[in-house]
Amino acid sequence: MNTQFKIRLVGLLVVFIFSACSFTWGQSREKNWPIFRGDASATGVAAGKISDKLKIAWKQKIKNGGFDGSPVISNGVVYIGEGNGTLYAFDLNDGKQKWKFPKEKPTLGFVGSAAVKNGLIYIGDLDGKLYCVNTKGELQWTFEAEGPITASVNFYKDKVILGAEDARLYGINAKTGKEVWRFEAADEIRCMPTVVENRAFVTGCDGDLHIVDLDKGTEISTVTLEAQTECSATAIGDKVFFGTGQLGFLSVNWKKAKAGWKFEEPEQIKSNAAAVKYKGKTHVIFGTGRRKVISLDSVTGETNWTFTAKSGIDTSPVIVGDRVVVLGNTGHFYILNLADGKKVFEKQFSGGFRGSPAIADGKVVIATMRGTVYCLTKDE
């Protein structure tokens, strides 16, 4: 075997291995929605595509139940916490219940979403307890904050990053549940901390955006907003975006710790934004209580398009391919065209929505305030 042939063979093997790995990563991402907003940066973007016409593949009704949080999907299993204090695991393909936690007496109540990493599921309750269970529904450990936990956790390296209404951000060892560090804010934290590199972006009731070093648990900088928010920051590039209670929708350059443009909105924004670069333009999309779904240009803050729904939109949109999935407060389900906001599909469900969609493997999972979980798939 001559030297030139060997070089070519090695080159082909490298290309093959890289392609195989890329396919595996892409396939894995398409099949999973393991955390609220889909990823650590809270972009609200799902991989793959969905059909413009969907049908109900299965549904699960929880007696006397109700869902405030959003479902997550990992390795073919749907995990969702119910308002009366039970975490459920359903098979994504057929909807069969695999287990519930706790098996007997429920917790005080789950209103935030679960999060999954390395075969462990993490979810916090209104009593301030963070539970870690394995994929069989067996308790591994608990961690106690000093205030309710109303949002999802995030992850950084070997740590669970938790915000709680005791005004603290915690770094917790993901395997043991032991506290590694804590950061003290001035008021309640009701959002999922957004993670980019070794930074966490934390918004809350104190009217500031906190940028926290995740290795040390110390604050790097603060951007004064003068507005409370319950929205997680959506990060894309060197900017984060989020709605507020009094000042509309904001853009902040996190690398410079400097406020950017502001979009005026008279009512409180509860919808977490979704953001993606599409055909040379980055869309930042969120809902409002005034029945609007709005797409803004990330650079200028100018409106790309507006869609008017039949009810308020306090839930958070999800972008998948060239489509946007939106849930209305009173049970309307919409698929919009990403480019111009035009409606391509609509369906009415019984019971309103507080939680947002989870999308994986071409399926959309939603849950209503009346206690029903639905899985939607392509209508053949």
C-alpha positions in Angstrom: 0.0 0.0 0.0 1.7 3.2 -1.1 1.9 6.4 1.0 -0.5 8.4 -1.2 -3.2 5.7 -1.0 -2.8 5.5 2.8 -3.3 9.3 3.1 -6.4 9.2 0.9 -7.8 6.2 2.9 -7.2 8.0 6.2 -8.9 11.1 4.8 -12.0 9.1 3.8 -12.2 7.4 7.2 -12.1 10.8 8.9 -14.9 12.1 6.7 -16.9 9.0 7.3 -16.5 9.2 11.1 -17.3 12.9 11.2 -20.4 12.3 9.0 -21.5 9.4 11.2 -21.1 11.5 14.4 -22.9 14.4 12.8 -25.8 12.2 11.9 -25.9 10.7 15.4 -25.9 14.1 17.0 -28.5 15.4 14.6 -30.7 12.4 15.1 -30.4 12.6 18.9 -31.4 16.3 18.9 -34.4 15.6 16.6 -35.6 12.9 19.0 -35.2 14.8 22.3 -36.6 17.9 24.0 -35.0 17.4 27.4 -35.4 20.8 29.0 -37.8 23.7 29.1 -37.3 25.7 25.9 -35.4 22.8 24.3 -31.8 23.8 25.1 -29.6 25.5 27.7 -29.8 28.8 25.8 -33.6 28.7 26.0 -33.9 29.3 22.2 -37.2 27.4 21.9 -36.0 25.8 18.7 -36.7 22.1 17.9 -34.7 20.1 15.3 -36.3 18.5 12.3 -39.8 19.3 10.9 -43.4 18.7 11.6 -46.4 18.2 9.3 -48.7 21.1 8.5 -51.6 18.8 9.3 -51.6 17.0 12.6 -53.9 14.4 14.3 -54.1 13.2 17.8 -51.9 10.1 18.1 -52.8 9.5 21.8 -54.0 11.3 24.9 -53.8 10.6 28.6 -56.4 12.1 31.0 -55.3 12.6 34.7 -58.4 12.5 36.9 -58.9 15.8 38.7 -55.6 16.9 37.3 -54.2 20.0 35.7 -50.9 20.9 34.0 -49.2 24.3 34.5 -45.7 23.2 33.3 -44.5 22.0 30.0 -43.6 18.4 29.0 -40.1 17.3 28.1 -39.0 14.4 26.0 -36.0 12.1 26.4 -35.2 8.8 24.7 -38.8 8.1 23.7 -40.3 9.1 27.1 -42.5 12.1 28.0 -42.0 13.5 31.5 -44.4 16.0 32.9 -45.2 17.2 36.4 -48.9 17.8 37.4 -50.2 20.6 39.5 -51.4 18.3 42.3 -47.9 16.9 42.9 -47.2 13.9 40.7 -44.5 13.5 38.0 -45.6 11.2 35.2 -43.6 9.3 32.6 -45.5 8.3 29.3 -44.2 6.4 26.3 -43.9 8.8 23.4 -45.1 6.3 20.8 -48.3 5.0 22.4 -48.9 7.2 25.5 -48.8 4.3 28.0 -47.9 5.3 31.5 -44.5 3.9 32.5 -44.5 5.2 36.1 -45.4 8.0 38.4 -43.5 9.7 41.2 -44.2 9.6 44.1 -46.1 6.4 43.9 -48.2 7.2 47.0 -48.5 10.6 48.6 -48.0 13.4 46.1 -45.8 16.4 46.6 -47.2 19.9 47.2 -47.4 20.5 43.5 -45.3 20.9 40.3 -45.8 24.0 38.2 -42.4 24.1 36.5 -41.1 21.7 33.9 -38.8 18.7 34.5 -35.3 18.6 33.0 -33.4 15.5 31.9 -29.7 14.8 31.7 -27.6 11.6 31.9 -30.5 9.4 32.7 -31.7 11.5 35.6 -34.9 13.7 35.8 -34.9 16.8 37.9 -38.1 18.7 39.0 -38.9 21.2 41.7 -42.1 21.7 43.7 -44.0 24.5 45.4 -42.6 23.3 48.8 -39.1 24.3 47.6 -37.9 20.7 47.1 -35.9 19.7 44.1 -36.3 16.0 43.3 -33.9 13.9 41.3 -35.3 10.5 40.1 -33.9 8.0 37.7 -35.6 6.7 34.5 -37.5 4.1 36.6 -39.0 6.7 38.8 -36.8 5.9 41.8 -35.8 8.8 44.0 -32.0 9.5 44.0 -31.9 12.6 46.2 -33.7 15.8 47.2 -32.4 19.3 47.7 -34.3 21.9 49.8 -34.5 25.6 48.9 -36.1 28.1 51.2 -38.9 29.1 48.8 -41.1 27.6 46.1 -39.5 26.3 42.9 -41.7 27.4 40.0 -39.4 27.0 37.0 -37.2 24.4 35.3 -33.5 23.8 36.2 -30.7 24.1 33.8 -27.3 22.4 33.6 -23.6 23.3 33.5 -20.9 20.7 33.5 -21.6 18.5 36.5 -24.0 20.9 38.1 -27.7 21.5 38.2 -28.5 25.3 38.1 -31.6 26.1 40.1 -33.4 29.4 40.7 -36.0 29.6 43.5 -38.4 32.1 45.0 -36.0 32.4 48.0 -34.1 34.9 45.7 -31.2 32.4 45.3 -29.5 30.8 42.4 -28.0 27.5 43.4 -25.2 25.4 41.8 -25.9 21.8 42.9 -23.9 18.6 42.3 -26.0 16.7 39.8 -25.2 13.3 41.2 -25.2 13.9 44.9 -27.6 16.8 45.4 -25.1 18.7 47.5 -24.9 22.5 47.2 -21.7 23.7 45.5 -22.4 27.5 45.6 -25.2 30.0 45.9 -25.8 33.4 44.5 -28.1 35.9 46.3 -30.4 38.2 44.3 -32.6 40.9 45.8 -36.0 39.2 45.1 -37.7 36.1 43.9 -36.3 34.1 40.9 -39.2 32.6 38.9 -37.4 31.8 35.6 -35.2 29.1 34.3 -31.6 30.3 34.4 -30.3 30.6 30.8 -26.8 29.1 30.2 -24.2 30.2 27.6 -20.6 29.2 27.9 -19.8 29.5 31.7 -22.4 32.2 32.2 -26.0 32.2 33.6 -28.5 34.9 32.8 -31.0 35.3 35.6 -34.0 37.6 35.5 -36.6 37.9 38.3 -38.6 40.2 40.5 -35.8 42.5 41.5 -35.8 44.3 38.1 -32.2 43.3 37.1 -30.6 41.0 34.7 -27.8 39.1 36.6 -24.9 37.6 34.7 -23.3 34.9 36.9 -20.1 33.0 36.7 -21.1 29.3 36.8 -17.7 28.1 37.9 -17.6 30.3 41.0 -21.2 31.2 41.6 -20.4 34.9 41.7 -21.9 37.8 39.8 -19.9 39.2 36.9 -22.2 42.1 36.1 -25.7 43.4 36.4 -27.9 45.2 33.9 -30.6 47.4 35.6 -33.9 46.9 33.9 -36.3 48.7 36.3 -38.9 46.1 35.4 -39.8 42.7 37.0 -40.1 39.6 34.8 -41.0 36.0 35.0 -39.5 35.2 31.6 -36.3 33.3 31.0 -33.8 35.1 28.8 -33.5 33.8 25.3 -29.9 33.8 24.2 -28.6 33.9 20.6 -25.3 35.3 19.6 -24.1 38.0 22.0 -27.7 39.1 22.9 -30.4 38.0 25.3 -34.1 38.8 24.9 -37.1 38.7 27.3 -40.4 40.2 28.1 -41.2 42.2 31.2 -44.1 43.2 33.4 -43.9 46.9 32.8 -41.4 47.8 30.1 -42.4 45.6 27.2 -39.9 43.4 25.4 -36.1 44.0 25.9 -32.8 43.3 24.2 -29.5 43.2 26.1 -26.0 42.7 24.9 -24.7 40.3 27.5 -21.0 40.6 26.5 -21.1 44.3 27.0 -23.7 44.1 29.9 -25.6 46.9 28.1 -29.3 47.3 27.4 -30.3 47.4 23.7 -33.6 48.2 21.9 -37.0 48.1 23.6 -40.3 47.0 22.1 -43.3 48.7 23.7 -46.1 46.5 25.0 -48.7 47.8 27.4 -49.4 44.5 29.2 -47.2 42.1 31.1 -45.4 39.6 28.8 -45.4 36.1 30.3 -44.4 34.3 27.1 -40.8 33.2 26.7 -39.3 34.1 23.3 -38.1 31.7 20.7 -35.3 32.9 18.4 -33.7 31.6 15.3 -31.7 32.8 12.3 -33.8 32.2 9.1 -32.9 33.3 5.6 -30.4 35.9 6.8 -32.6 37.4 9.5 -33.0 36.4 13.2 -36.6 36.2 14.3 -37.4 36.7 18.0 -40.9 35.5 18.6 -43.2 35.8 21.6 -46.9 36.0 22.5 -48.8 38.6 24.4 -52.0 38.7 26.5 -53.5 41.0 23.8 -53.9 37.9 21.5 -50.7 38.8 19.5 -47.8 36.6 18.3 -45.0 39.0 17.4 -41.8 38.4 15.5 -39.1 41.0 15.9 -35.8 41.6 14.1 -33.1 40.8 16.6 -30.8 43.6 15.4 -33.2 46.5 15.1 -36.2 45.4 17.2 -38.5 46.2 14.3 -41.5 44.1 13.7 -41.2 41.3 11.1 -44.8 40.2 11.4 -47.8 40.0 13.8 -50.4 37.2 14.0 -53.7 37.8 15.9 -54.9 34.7 17.8 -58.4 34.1 19.2 -57.2 34.4 22.8 -54.2 35.6 24.8 -50.8 34.0 24.3 -49.0 33.6 27.7 -47.4 30.3 26.6 -44.1 30.2 24.8 -43.8 29.5 21.1 -41.6 26.8 19.6 -39.9 27.0 16.3 -39.4 23.9 14.2 -38.0 24.0 10.7 -39.9 26.9 8.9 -42.9 26.6 11.3 -43.9 28.2 14.6 -46.1 26.2 17.1 -48.2 28.4 19.4 -50.7 27.5 22.1 -53.5 29.9 23.1 -54.7 30.5 26.7 -58.1 29.1 25.9 -57.1 25.9 24.1 -56.3 27.0 20.5 -53.4 25.3 18.8 -51.7 27.1 15.9 -49.0 26.4 13.3 -47.7 29.5 11.7 -45.3 30.1 8.8 -42.0 31.4 10.2 -41.3 33.7 7.3 -44.5 35.8 7.4 -46.6 34.6 10.4 -49.5 33.3 8.3 -51.6 30.5 9.8 -51.2 27.1 8.2 -53.0 25.0 10.8 -55.4 25.4 13.7 -57.1 23.0 16.2 -59.2 23.7 19.3 -58.6 21.7 22.5 -60.8 21.4 25.5 -59.1 23.2 28.4 -56.7 26.1 28.2 -52.9 26.0 28.1 -50.4 27.4 30.6 -47.5 25.1 29.5 -45.8 25.2 26.1 -45.2 22.5 23.4 -42.5 19.9 23.4 -41.4 18.7 20.0 -39.3 15.7 19.1 -39.2 13.0 16.4 -41.9 14.8 14.4 -44.3 14.7 17.3 -45.8 17.6 19.3 -46.7 17.0 23.0 -49.0 19.4 24.8 -50.8 19.4 28.1 -54.0 21.3 29.2 -55.0 22.9 32.5 -57.8 20.3 32.7 -55.3 17.4 33.0 -55.0 15.9 29.6 -51.7 15.2 27.8 -51.9 15.0 24.0 -49.4 13.7 21.4 -49.9 15.0 17.9 -48.4 13.5 14.8 -48.7 13.7 11.0 -52.2 13.2 9.6 -51.6 10.8 6.8 
